[in-house]
Amino acid sequence: MTPELAVAVVEALYLLQAFVAALDAFQITQFFYFTGYRDAHKIAIWTVAPLLGFFLLFIVLTQIRCIGRSHKLNLDFEWIKAGIVTALWIWMVVESGVSKWGSDAHMTVACILSIVFIALAFYSTLIMAMSKHRGHRDGRVVLPE
């Protein structure tokens, strides 16, 4: 893969991450429109995922703004994003298991597909950042920012 193509792929993945985070973050409007602020349990359920989505969106947009600063900073952003995405995935799986929104087979397929999507969209950039940081630290030539 040429360096220009690799940079384009990473930038496209960052935009995909921002889009996914924005979709999750803007679900908080459901809370304001469809609940009557009566039940504390519903408040927690309907706001945890969007708040994590807002935080993820903030991290992705900050990372896009700081592209090229340092490999260590990029790696730190990737670790934070991986932690948020993992927490968000666990929250969604637990919540879908508690609310039983489908059959067991349906939930298993959704869980597997979400793991594949998260691995391709989020963890792949973490692996690239780790290899860049390791290559930079070892004195090898790395991809341009």
Order of alpha helices (4+ residues) and beta strands (2+ residues): alpha-alpha-alpha-alpha-alpha-alpha
